[in-house]
Amino acid sequence: MSQKATTADERFLIRLYQTAQSSGDLLSKLQYLGIARSMGLKENALKNMIKHLAQANLICKLDEASIRLTSRGCDLVSELLDL
């Protein structure tokens, strides 16, 4: 079984997906700062990541501290995880 290489953006999306999945709703509101800190992401890199993921319609920014995955983001993570 081969493993695909993942970017930091993809790893962040996967972690968001897993967090949302544990809450029971994949489209739930997520506080992303704690998730990013647990991954060791720097604040500047995180801001850029959020901006680009939102532009790609993979996440939706709700306010300064929370986001949610879009259905397109969930589909991408499903493909990455081979679900």
PEMO-V219629 format. One record per helix or strand of 3 or more residues. SS is the DSSP state (alpha for helix, beta for strand). FROM is the first residue (numbers start at 1). TO is the last residue. If there is no record, write none. Layout:
ss = {SS/SS}
from = {FROM/FROM}
to = {TO/TO}
This chain:
ss = {alpha/alpha/alpha/beta/beta/alpha}
from = {8/32/43/59/66/71}
to = {23/39/55/63/69/80}
